[in-house]
Amino acid sequence: MSGPARRLIVRGAILIALATTLMIGLEPRTDRIEPLVSVDLARVRELRVTDDRNPQNVRDIVVFHDGVEWVLDLGASIVPAREDRVVAFLRAVAGSRERRTVTNRESEFASFGLGDRSIRVIVVGDRAPVRIAIGDDAEPPGSFYARVEPDGAVVVADGGAAFFVRQPAVFWAYLRVFPESVRPNEIIAVSAWALDADGTIRRSRAYRDDSELWRVSGDGVGDEPERVVNEWTAALADLVGAAFVIADTDEPADDPVAGLSYELSDGRSYGLSLRIAGLGSVAEAVVDPDLAWITATGPSLPSERFAVAGYRIGMATAQRLFPGLID
């Protein structure tokens, strides 16, 4: 290739590169991928979510670390909180990115759900609290309008923080009844009873024999005892309530209408009682989360540090806990 031709090609390449650079420089830069806030997750000790969009029903959720674990402050009581969800929320806040600025005019804040009434988050650590207002959903999907208070502009941010702040208080509660160390395959014996309307007590029992087979007796287990007992032990080990029953603030402790106990291979044993407020037997009502509740006994219960009297459950859960004994 001759020298003039080579120089022509080089000049053409330079012109193309310059044109491309100019076009990129002139293209509107709408995305500024910067952290919405700076949060040192290891030092966070409290988070508060206040939703005052409805002045007749202001929602205030407070979760804090009491030096031992994360707890949920329900106002009249303190209950265990789900650490995994607290950590996930804090990571979502720290991972939120400011994509673009929308406006810094206070008169326009309400148009994006960020007026006087909005969802506000306060994250408290060793440094000054971080305060964020979270507004309506934005584009692209998964984004939301936000404002770092007190002086920040309205921005579009992404990340999962908006999902967490719209959840009810029960979302943050740790409602597992028995310790996580309880495993279905470690349960070696279960006994249960339930009171019929005529005063008859129905009973069932299952235990593992020396060959690791389940032996069953009494009412309820019926056909396919191996399947029924395996489902039974799984329901016990993974039992999660629908809500807390707080000691001294909810129903009086009516006599139980059903109960059970089970034993683990390491010698631990646990118990459970079912109560239905104002009623004398399981058969007298359709059990629902507003009516039935259970109390648990045993070592290292998740609720033992708190004034938790029990947990509300629904009919389907009650039937899994007492298979064949509750119709």
N, C-alpha and C positions, 0 to 999 in steps of 0.2 A: 504494500500500500504506500502511495506517495506521501511525502511530507504534507502538502496542502490538504489532501483528503483526510489525513490523520488529524490535522489541526481543526478541520471542519467538524469532525465527529466529536472531538473533545469539547469544542465550543458549544455544540448542540447539547451535549450532556450537561454542561454547566448551566446553560439556559433553562433546561428542564428542571434541574435541581433548584435553581433560584425561584422558578415559577411555583414549584411545589411548596417550597418554604414560605413564599408569600401567601399562597392560598391557605396554608395551615395557620399562618399568623393572622389572617383576616377572618378566619372562621370563629364564630362566637364561642367563647369558652364558658359553657354553662356549668360544668362540673368542677367543683373545687373539693377534691376528696380529702377532707381534713377531719380530725376528730371533733365531734360535737362538744365534748367536754374532756377534761383530763381527770381520771379517777384512779386512785391507787387501791386496787381491789383488796389487797392484803390488810389495809388499814380501815376499811369500812366497818362501822359498828351499828349503823341504823339506817333504815330507809323508810320513807313515808310517802304514801300516795294519797293525795286528796283530790277527789272528783267532786267539784261543786257546780257542775253544769246544771244540775237540778237543785235549786235552792231549798226545795221542800224535802230533799232526800240527799244530803251531802254524805258522800262515802269517804271514810278516812281509814286507811290501812297503815298500820305501823308494825314493822318487823325489826327486831334488834337482837344483838348478840349479848347474852347475859353473863358472858365469861365462861360458860360451859357449852352452850349451843344456841342456835337461832330460835327465837320464840316469836309468836304472833300475839300482839296486844289487842284483845277484843274489847277493851274498855273496862268491863266488869271483871275480866279474868285474863289470865295469861295461859296460852296453850302452845304446845310444840309446833314449830314451823318446819316446812320442807326445805332443808338446806340446799338440795339440788336446784330447786326453783329460785331460791334467793340468789345463789351463785350464777345461775343462768341469766337472771335479770340484770345483775351487776355487770356481767360480761356483755350483755346486749347494750347497756348504757355506755360502757367503755368502748364498745365496738361500733357505736353509731357514728356515721360519717356525714358531715355537712356537705351537701352536693351543690347547693347554690343559694344565694341570698334572694329573698323575695321582696321584702320591704322593711324599712325601719320607721315607718310612719305609724305612730300609736293609734291613730284613727282607723287604720286598716287592720289592726290585729284581730278584731272580732270576726272578720271575714274568713279567717283561717282557723277558727276555733280557739283563738288565743287571746280572747278579751278578758274582762274581769272574771268571768266564769269559764274555767277550763280544767283540764287535768294537770296537776302539778306534782312534781317529784322532787323530794329533798333527799340527797345522799349525804350522810354524815360520817366523817372520818376524823383523822387527827388534824386536818387542815380545815379551812373555812368550808361550810356546807356547800355542796353543788346544788343549784336550784334550776330545774328545767320545767318549762310548760310544754305540754304535748297536745297538739290540736288535731285537726281533721286529717284523713288520709290524703295523700298527694300522688302525683305521677312522677316517675313510673310506679307500677304496683309494688307494694312493699315499703314505699316511702311515706313519710308523714311530715306535717308542718310542726316546727318546734321553735322554741325561743329560750335561750339561756338568760335567766333573770339575774339582776334586775334591769340591765341595760341592753340586752342583746336584740338584734334584729330578727325578724321572722325568716327562717331558713327552711329549705327542704332537706330532710335527713333520711338516711336509710338505717337498717338494722332492725332488731326485733323488739326494741323497747316499747313501742306502741302496743304490741300484743299483750305484754305483761300488765301494763297499767290499767287495762280495761277488764281485768279479771276480778271476780268477787273474792271476798275474804277467804272463803273455804278453799280457793285455789292454792293459798299459801300454807294451809294447815297440814300438819303431818298426822294423818288419820289412821295410820297402821295400828292395829290393836296389839299385836304380839311382836316381840323383838324380831329383827331381820335374821337373827341366828337360828330361828325356828325353821326347819326344812321339812317338807312333807315326808321324805323318805326316812326321817329320823323319828317320826311318830310311831310308837309301837303298840299303843292301846288307846282306845277312845270309848267313853261311856256317855250316854245321853238319856234324858227323860223329858217328857212333856205332859202337861196336865190337860185332860179333856174337860169338856163342859160339864159332864156328869161326875166329875171328881176322880175319874180313873186316871192313873198314871201309866203312861206307856213308856217302855224302856228299850234301849238297844245297846249292844256292846260289840266291839271288834278288837281283836288283838292279834299280833303276829306270833305264830308258834315257832318252835325251834328250827323248822325248815323255811322260815320266812314267809309262810303262807298266812293269809288272813283267815281267822276263825271268827264267825259272827253268831250272835244269839239275840233273841228278843224280837221286837217289832221293827218294821221299817226298812230293813236292808233288802229283803226280798230277793228277787232274781239278780244274777250277775253281781254277787257280793264283792268280787275283786274290783270291778269298775266302780261300784258305788262307794266303797271305802276309799279308793284312791282319790275320787272326786271329793269326798268328805275331808280327808286329811289336807288336800290342796286348799280347800276353802278355809280351813282353820289356819293353816300356815300363812296364807296371803290375805287374811281378813282385813278389810279397810272399811271404816265406818263412813256414813254419809255426812255426819256432823257430830260435834261434841255435845254431851250433856254435862253441864257444869255443876259441881257440887254446891248445894245450898241456894242455887238460883233457879233451878228447874223443878221438875216434878219430885214429889216425895218418893222415897224408895219403896214402891209397892212390892208385895211378895212376888218372887219370880214365878213365871208360868212354865218355864222350861230351863234346863241347865245341862251342862256337860263338863267333862274333865278329860284331859288327855295327858299322856306321859311320853317323854322322849327317851331315846336310847342312852343319853348321858345322865339320866336320873331326874332331870327337870320335869316339873308337872305344872299344868296350867288349867284354869277353870273359866267358865263363862256362864252367866245367867241372863235370861231373857225376861224383860218386864214389859207390860203393856199398861199404861197409865189408866187407872180406874176400872180395869177389867180383871176378871178372875181366871180366865183361861185363854189359850191361843184361839180356840174355836169361836170365841165370842166376837171376834172382829177381823176385818181384813187388815193385815198389818201393813203400815206404810211408814215412811221416815218421820212423820210427825207424831206417831203414836208409839212405836216400839223402840226399845233401846236395850242395850246390853252392857253388862259390867264384866270386867275381866280380873282375874287374880293370877299371880305367878311372879317369878323373879324377873327383874330388869324390864318391866313394862315401859313402853315409850312414854306413857302418861304419868308415871309414878311421881315425878317432881312437881306436878301441877294439880290444881283443884278440879281434875276431870273425873266426874262420877261414872261416865260411860259414853257410849256412842249410839247415835240413832242408826237404824238400819231399815231396809225395806223388806217386803214379803219374800222376794226372790232370794235375798241373802239369808233370811231366817230359814227358808226351806233347805238351802244348801248346808246350813249348820246343823240342822236336825232332819236329815233325810228320812222321809217316811213317817215322821212323828208329827209334822205340821202339814195339814192339808191345804 
